[in-house]
Amino acid sequence: MRFQLTDDQRALRDGVRDLLTGRFDRDALRSAVDTPGHLDRALWRALGDAGFFALCLPEADGGVGLGLPEAVLVFEEAGRVLLPGPLVATHLAAGTVPGAATGESVVTAPAGELLPWRDASDVVQGDATGAVPLASVDPLTPLHKLPGPHAPRSPEAVLLTAAEQLGSATRTCELAVRYAGEREQFGQPIGAFQAVKHLCAQMLVRAEVARAAVYAAAVTADPVEIAAAELLADEAAVRNARDCVQVHGGMGFTWEADVHLHLKRAWVRAGTGRTARETEEALAAAL
């Protein structure tokens, strides 16, 4: 099986990257951090206009008519730039919740049900499930505790979240390599030192192994392969962000460095749904 992207898939990936570079650059990211719980509705509608949420919706229903592999590429790009908001839930709601496909509606998924989302406070106050707000380590991701049993996430939701983790893991690897080439100690770039080389090499390996798993699961849509992709992508996102902080040294622990945002988002995504141990047990049972 070949995993090289087609020309159309490369064009889709590059188009989404250009869109996000233009509409959600570092200044926009920092603005979002400074206004936690607020969602840029103009950006959300721009995503809708570009077909971000209607990507897998049939053309007969007003969608783009593409498949899960293409959706994975799009969500990987979203993960690279730490695009905030309930992207996966809104994507899954296209064709079900009015306005979700076009970006006019923002949708979240408390207790496994797709509900309209307005801002961080409205999720709690307008939700009959009795969600209680929690302090979130990620300033871009409001969290809520829900009473009662939680419905499991769909395999598609798990895979698209893994794609976001993959994008973050790739980006932190790039940030570490770039900083290692710029930062000098003892008259040479720190990337010349073996310990830093090893950290960057390990980050690249984690990202590429996760990429192979995520892309393969997108082709097969097999729940077991999706679970494996989730484990590898979560590990790559969290450990790459931690190693990126290490490469940056003291600078990596400051608020000014973006890498801490990647680490916090990776923690939050990895803590959503089943734990790593539960996923490992499910994989073992399937074997």
C-alpha positions as a Markdown table, in Angstrom:
| # | Residue | x | y | z |
|---|---|---|---|---|
| 1 | Met | 0.0 | 0.0 | 0.0 |
| 2 | Arg | 1.3 | 3.4 | -1.0 |
| 3 | Phe | 1.0 | 6.4 | 1.4 |
| 4 | Gln | 2.2 | 9.1 | -0.9 |
| 5 | Leu | -0.3 | 11.9 | -1.3 |
| 6 | Thr | -2.0 | 12.5 | -4.6 |
| 7 | Asp | -1.6 | 15.9 | -6.3 |
| 8 | Asp | -5.2 | 16.8 | -5.3 |
| 9 | Gln | -4.4 | 15.9 | -1.6 |
| 10 | Arg | -1.2 | 18.0 | -1.7 |
| 11 | Ala | -3.2 | 20.9 | -3.2 |
| 12 | Leu | -5.8 | 20.5 | -0.4 |
| 13 | Arg | -3.2 | 20.4 | 2.3 |
| 14 | Asp | -1.3 | 23.4 | 0.9 |
| 15 | Gly | -4.6 | 25.4 | 0.4 |
| 16 | Val | -5.6 | 24.8 | 4.0 |
| 17 | Arg | -2.1 | 25.7 | 5.3 |
| 18 | Asp | -2.2 | 29.0 | 3.3 |
| 19 | Leu | -5.7 | 29.8 | 4.6 |
| 20 | Leu | -4.6 | 29.2 | 8.2 |
| 21 | Thr | -1.3 | 31.1 | 7.8 |
| 22 | Gly | -3.2 | 34.1 | 6.5 |
| 23 | Arg | -6.2 | 34.0 | 9.0 |
| 24 | Phe | -4.6 | 32.5 | 12.1 |
| 25 | Asp | -1.0 | 33.6 | 12.4 |
| 26 | Arg | 1.0 | 34.0 | 15.6 |
| 27 | Asp | -0.6 | 37.3 | 16.4 |
| 28 | Ala | -4.1 | 35.8 | 16.1 |
| 29 | Leu | -3.0 | 32.9 | 18.3 |
| 30 | Arg | -1.8 | 35.2 | 21.0 |
| 31 | Ser | -4.9 | 37.3 | 20.8 |
| 32 | Ala | -7.0 | 34.1 | 21.3 |
| 33 | Val | -4.8 | 33.2 | 24.3 |
| 34 | Asp | -5.5 | 36.6 | 25.8 |
| 35 | Thr | -9.3 | 36.2 | 25.4 |
| 36 | Pro | -10.0 | 32.7 | 26.7 |
| 37 | Gly | -13.4 | 31.3 | 25.9 |
| 38 | His | -13.9 | 33.7 | 23.0 |
| 39 | Leu | -14.2 | 32.2 | 19.5 |
| 40 | Asp | -13.4 | 34.3 | 16.4 |
| 41 | Arg | -16.7 | 33.9 | 14.5 |
| 42 | Ala | -15.3 | 35.5 | 11.3 |
| 43 | Leu | -12.5 | 32.9 | 11.2 |
| 44 | Trp | -15.1 | 30.2 | 11.9 |
| 45 | Arg | -17.2 | 31.3 | 8.9 |
| 46 | Ala | -14.1 | 31.6 | 6.7 |
| 47 | Leu | -13.4 | 27.9 | 7.6 |
| 48 | Gly | -17.0 | 27.1 | 6.6 |
| 49 | Asp | -16.6 | 29.0 | 3.3 |
| 50 | Ala | -13.5 | 27.0 | 2.5 |
| 51 | Gly | -15.3 | 23.7 | 3.1 |
| 52 | Phe | -13.5 | 22.8 | 6.3 |
| 53 | Phe | -16.6 | 21.5 | 8.1 |
| 54 | Ala | -18.4 | 20.1 | 5.0 |
| 55 | Leu | -15.4 | 18.2 | 3.7 |
| 56 | Cys | -16.9 | 14.7 | 4.1 |
| 57 | Leu | -20.5 | 15.8 | 3.4 |
| 58 | Pro | -21.8 | 14.5 | 0.1 |
| 59 | Glu | -21.9 | 17.0 | -2.8 |
| 60 | Ala | -25.7 | 16.4 | -3.1 |
| 61 | Asp | -26.1 | 17.8 | 0.4 |
| 62 | Gly | -23.9 | 20.8 | -0.3 |
| 63 | Gly | -20.6 | 19.3 | 0.9 |
| 64 | Val | -17.3 | 18.8 | -0.7 |
| 65 | Gly | -17.7 | 15.1 | -1.0 |
| 66 | Leu | -14.2 | 14.0 | 0.0 |
| 67 | Gly | -13.2 | 11.2 | 2.4 |
| 68 | Leu | -11.6 | 10.5 | 5.7 |
| 69 | Pro | -8.0 | 10.6 | 4.4 |
| 70 | Glu | -8.6 | 14.2 | 3.2 |
| 71 | Ala | -10.2 | 15.2 | 6.5 |
| 72 | Val | -7.1 | 13.9 | 8.3 |
| 73 | Leu | -4.9 | 16.1 | 6.2 |
| 74 | Val | -7.1 | 19.2 | 7.0 |
| 75 | Phe | -7.2 | 18.5 | 10.7 |
| 76 | Glu | -3.4 | 17.9 | 10.8 |
| 77 | Glu | -3.0 | 21.4 | 9.5 |
| 78 | Ala | -5.3 | 22.7 | 12.2 |
| 79 | Gly | -3.2 | 21.0 | 14.8 |
| 80 | Arg | -0.1 | 22.6 | 13.5 |
| 81 | Val | -1.4 | 26.1 | 14.3 |
| 82 | Leu | -3.3 | 25.2 | 17.4 |
| 83 | Leu | -6.6 | 26.4 | 15.9 |
| 84 | Pro | -9.0 | 26.7 | 18.8 |
| 85 | Gly | -12.7 | 25.7 | 19.0 |
| 86 | Pro | -14.7 | 22.5 | 18.8 |
| 87 | Leu | -13.5 | 21.7 | 15.3 |
| 88 | Val | -14.1 | 17.9 | 15.4 |
| 89 | Ala | -17.7 | 18.2 | 16.8 |
| 90 | Thr | -18.7 | 20.9 | 14.3 |
| 91 | His | -17.2 | 18.8 | 11.4 |
| 92 | Leu | -19.2 | 15.8 | 12.6 |
| 93 | Ala | -22.4 | 17.9 | 12.9 |
| 94 | Ala | -22.3 | 19.0 | 9.3 |
| 95 | Gly | -25.5 | 17.9 | 7.7 |
| 96 | Thr | -27.1 | 17.4 | 11.1 |
| 97 | Val | -27.0 | 20.7 | 12.9 |
| 98 | Pro | -28.2 | 23.7 | 10.7 |
| 99 | Gly | -25.4 | 26.0 | 9.9 |
| 100 | Ala | -22.6 | 23.7 | 11.0 |
| 101 | Ala | -21.4 | 22.9 | 7.5 |
| 102 | Thr | -21.1 | 26.6 | 6.6 |
| 103 | Gly | -19.5 | 27.8 | 9.9 |
| 104 | Glu | -22.6 | 29.8 | 10.9 |
| 105 | Ser | -23.1 | 27.4 | 13.9 |
| 106 | Val | -20.5 | 26.3 | 16.3 |
| 107 | Val | -21.1 | 22.8 | 17.8 |
| 108 | Thr | -19.8 | 21.0 | 20.8 |
| 109 | Ala | -20.4 | 17.5 | 22.1 |
| 110 | Pro | -21.2 | 17.3 | 25.8 |
| 111 | Ala | -22.3 | 13.8 | 26.9 |
| 112 | Gly | -21.9 | 12.6 | 23.3 |
| 113 | Glu | -24.7 | 14.8 | 22.0 |
| 114 | Leu | -24.0 | 17.6 | 19.4 |
| 115 | Leu | -25.2 | 20.9 | 20.7 |
| 116 | Pro | -24.8 | 24.5 | 19.5 |
| 117 | Trp | -21.9 | 26.4 | 21.2 |
| 118 | Arg | -21.7 | 30.1 | 21.7 |
| 119 | Asp | -19.0 | 30.9 | 24.2 |
| 120 | Ala | -17.4 | 29.3 | 27.3 |
| 121 | Ser | -20.1 | 30.4 | 29.7 |
| 122 | Asp | -23.1 | 29.5 | 27.4 |
| 123 | Val | -21.8 | 25.9 | 27.2 |
| 124 | Val | -22.5 | 25.6 | 30.9 |
| 125 | Gln | -25.5 | 27.8 | 31.5 |
| 126 | Gly | -27.4 | 26.8 | 28.4 |
| 127 | Asp | -26.7 | 23.1 | 28.7 |
| 128 | Ala | -29.4 | 20.9 | 30.4 |
| 129 | Thr | -26.9 | 18.2 | 31.1 |
| 130 | Gly | -25.6 | 20.2 | 34.1 |
| 131 | Ala | -22.0 | 20.6 | 32.9 |
| 132 | Val | -19.7 | 22.3 | 35.5 |
| 133 | Pro | -16.8 | 24.4 | 34.3 |
| 134 | Leu | -13.2 | 23.3 | 35.2 |
| 135 | Ala | -9.9 | 25.1 | 35.3 |
| 136 | Ser | -8.2 | 24.3 | 32.0 |
| 137 | Val | -4.5 | 24.0 | 31.6 |
| 138 | Asp | -4.9 | 25.1 | 28.0 |
| 139 | Pro | -6.2 | 28.7 | 27.8 |
| 140 | Leu | -7.6 | 27.9 | 24.3 |
| 141 | Thr | -9.7 | 24.9 | 25.4 |
| 142 | Pro | -12.6 | 25.5 | 28.0 |
| 143 | Leu | -13.2 | 22.3 | 29.9 |
| 144 | His | -16.4 | 21.1 | 31.6 |
| 145 | Lys | -17.2 | 18.1 | 33.9 |
| 146 | Leu | -20.4 | 16.3 | 32.9 |
| 147 | Pro | -22.6 | 14.3 | 35.3 |
| 148 | Gly | -23.4 | 10.6 | 34.7 |
| 149 | Pro | -21.9 | 8.2 | 32.1 |
| 150 | His | -20.3 | 9.6 | 29.1 |
| 151 | Ala | -21.0 | 8.4 | 25.6 |
| 152 | Pro | -17.8 | 7.1 | 23.9 |
| 153 | Arg | -16.4 | 9.2 | 21.1 |
| 154 | Ser | -16.9 | 7.9 | 17.5 |
| 155 | Pro | -13.9 | 6.4 | 15.7 |
| 156 | Glu | -14.0 | 9.3 | 13.3 |
| 157 | Ala | -13.8 | 11.8 | 16.2 |
| 158 | Val | -10.9 | 9.8 | 17.7 |
| 159 | Leu | -9.0 | 9.8 | 14.4 |
| 160 | Leu | -9.5 | 13.5 | 13.6 |
| 161 | Thr | -8.2 | 14.3 | 17.1 |
| 162 | Ala | -5.2 | 12.1 | 16.5 |
| 163 | Ala | -4.6 | 14.1 | 13.3 |
| 164 | Glu | -4.6 | 17.3 | 15.3 |
| 165 | Gln | -2.1 | 15.7 | 17.6 |
| 166 | Leu | 0.0 | 14.7 | 14.7 |
| 167 | Gly | 0.1 | 18.3 | 13.4 |
| 168 | Ser | 1.2 | 19.5 | 16.8 |
| 169 | Ala | 3.9 | 16.9 | 17.0 |
| 170 | Thr | 5.2 | 17.8 | 13.6 |
| 171 | Arg | 5.2 | 21.5 | 14.4 |
| 172 | Thr | 7.1 | 21.2 | 17.7 |
| 173 | Cys | 9.7 | 19.1 | 15.9 |
| 174 | Glu | 10.1 | 21.9 | 13.4 |
| 175 | Leu | 10.3 | 24.5 | 16.2 |
| 176 | Ala | 13.0 | 22.5 | 18.0 |
| 177 | Val | 15.1 | 22.0 | 14.9 |
| 178 | Arg | 14.9 | 25.7 | 14.0 |
| 179 | Tyr | 15.8 | 26.9 | 17.5 |
| 180 | Ala | 18.7 | 24.4 | 17.6 |
| 181 | Gly | 20.1 | 25.9 | 14.4 |
| 182 | Glu | 19.7 | 29.5 | 15.7 |
| 183 | Arg | 20.7 | 29.4 | 19.4 |
| 184 | Glu | 24.5 | 29.4 | 19.9 |
| 185 | Gln | 26.5 | 28.2 | 22.9 |
| 186 | Phe | 30.3 | 28.0 | 23.1 |
| 187 | Gly | 30.6 | 29.6 | 19.6 |
| 188 | Gln | 28.4 | 27.1 | 17.7 |
| 189 | Pro | 24.7 | 26.3 | 17.3 |
| 190 | Ile | 23.4 | 24.0 | 20.0 |
| 191 | Gly | 22.2 | 21.7 | 17.2 |
| 192 | Ala | 25.8 | 20.7 | 16.8 |
| 193 | Phe | 25.8 | 19.0 | 20.2 |
| 194 | Gln | 25.0 | 15.3 | 20.2 |
| 195 | Ala | 22.5 | 15.4 | 23.0 |
| 196 | Val | 20.4 | 18.0 | 21.1 |
| 197 | Lys | 20.8 | 16.1 | 17.9 |
| 198 | His | 19.4 | 13.0 | 19.6 |
| 199 | Leu | 16.4 | 14.9 | 21.0 |
| 200 | Cys | 15.5 | 16.3 | 17.6 |
| 201 | Ala | 16.0 | 12.9 | 15.9 |
| 202 | Gln | 13.7 | 11.2 | 18.4 |
| 203 | Met | 11.1 | 13.9 | 17.8 |
| 204 | Leu | 11.1 | 13.3 | 14.1 |
| 205 | Val | 10.9 | 9.5 | 14.5 |
| 206 | Arg | 7.8 | 9.8 | 16.8 |
| 207 | Ala | 6.1 | 12.2 | 14.4 |
| 208 | Glu | 6.7 | 10.0 | 11.3 |
| 209 | Val | 5.6 | 6.8 | 13.1 |
| 210 | Ala | 2.5 | 8.5 | 14.2 |
| 211 | Arg | 1.9 | 9.9 | 10.7 |
| 212 | Ala | 2.1 | 6.4 | 9.2 |
| 213 | Ala | -0.4 | 5.1 | 11.8 |
| 214 | Val | -2.8 | 8.0 | 11.3 |
| 215 | Tyr | -2.7 | 7.9 | 7.5 |
| 216 | Ala | -3.2 | 4.1 | 7.5 |
| 217 | Ala | -6.2 | 4.3 | 9.8 |
| 218 | Ala | -7.7 | 7.0 | 7.6 |
| 219 | Val | -7.5 | 4.6 | 4.7 |
| 220 | Thr | -8.9 | 1.5 | 6.5 |
| 221 | Ala | -11.2 | 3.3 | 9.0 |
| 222 | Asp | -10.6 | 0.2 | 11.2 |
| 223 | Pro | -11.4 | 0.9 | 14.9 |
| 224 | Val | -8.4 | -1.1 | 16.1 |
| 225 | Glu | -6.0 | 0.8 | 13.8 |
| 226 | Ile | -7.6 | 4.1 | 14.8 |
| 227 | Ala | -7.0 | 3.2 | 18.5 |
| 228 | Ala | -3.4 | 2.5 | 17.7 |
| 229 | Ala | -3.1 | 5.7 | 15.8 |
| 230 | Glu | -4.6 | 7.6 | 18.8 |
| 231 | Leu | -1.9 | 6.1 | 21.2 |
| 232 | Leu | 1.0 | 6.9 | 18.9 |
| 233 | Ala | -0.3 | 10.4 | 18.1 |
| 234 | Asp | -0.9 | 11.3 | 21.7 |
| 235 | Glu | 2.6 | 10.1 | 22.6 |
| 236 | Ala | 4.2 | 12.0 | 19.8 |
| 237 | Ala | 2.4 | 15.2 | 20.6 |
| 238 | Val | 3.1 | 15.2 | 24.3 |
| 239 | Arg | 6.7 | 13.9 | 24.2 |
| 240 | Asn | 7.6 | 16.1 | 21.3 |
| 241 | Ala | 6.3 | 19.2 | 23.0 |
| 242 | Arg | 8.2 | 18.3 | 26.2 |
| 243 | Asp | 11.4 | 17.7 | 24.2 |
| 244 | Cys | 10.9 | 20.9 | 22.4 |
| 245 | Val | 10.8 | 22.7 | 25.7 |
| 246 | Gln | 14.0 | 21.0 | 26.6 |
| 247 | Val | 15.7 | 22.1 | 23.4 |
| 248 | His | 14.6 | 25.7 | 24.1 |
| 249 | Gly | 16.1 | 25.5 | 27.6 |
| 250 | Gly | 15.0 | 28.2 | 30.0 |
| 251 | Met | 13.3 | 30.1 | 27.1 |
| 252 | Gly | 10.9 | 27.1 | 26.7 |
| 253 | Phe | 9.4 | 27.6 | 30.1 |
| 254 | Thr | 8.4 | 31.2 | 29.5 |
| 255 | Trp | 5.0 | 32.5 | 28.5 |
| 256 | Glu | 6.5 | 34.1 | 25.4 |
| 257 | Ala | 7.4 | 30.8 | 23.8 |
| 258 | Asp | 4.6 | 29.1 | 21.9 |
| 259 | Val | 5.8 | 25.6 | 22.7 |
| 260 | His | 4.1 | 25.6 | 26.1 |
| 261 | Leu | 0.8 | 26.1 | 24.3 |
| 262 | His | 1.4 | 22.9 | 22.2 |
| 263 | Leu | 2.3 | 21.0 | 25.4 |
| 264 | Lys | -0.9 | 22.1 | 27.2 |
| 265 | Arg | -3.1 | 21.4 | 24.2 |
| 266 | Ala | -1.5 | 17.9 | 23.7 |
| 267 | Trp | -2.2 | 17.2 | 27.4 |
| 268 | Val | -5.9 | 18.2 | 27.0 |
| 269 | Arg | -6.4 | 16.2 | 23.8 |
| 270 | Ala | -4.7 | 13.1 | 25.3 |
| 271 | Gly | -6.9 | 13.3 | 28.4 |
| 272 | Thr | -10.1 | 13.3 | 26.3 |
| 273 | Gly | -12.1 | 10.1 | 26.1 |
| 274 | Arg | -10.4 | 6.8 | 27.1 |
| 275 | Thr | -7.2 | 6.8 | 29.0 |
| 276 | Ala | -4.1 | 5.4 | 27.3 |
| 277 | Arg | -4.3 | 2.3 | 29.6 |
| 278 | Glu | -7.9 | 1.7 | 28.5 |
| 279 | Thr | -6.9 | 2.0 | 24.9 |
| 280 | Glu | -4.0 | -0.4 | 25.3 |
| 281 | Glu | -6.3 | -2.9 | 27.0 |
| 282 | Ala | -8.8 | -2.6 | 24.1 |
| 283 | Leu | -6.0 | -3.1 | 21.6 |
| 284 | Ala | -4.7 | -6.1 | 23.5 |
| 285 | Ala | -8.2 | -7.7 | 23.6 |
| 286 | Ala | -8.5 | -7.1 | 19.8 |
| 287 | Leu | -5.2 | -9.0 | 19.3 |
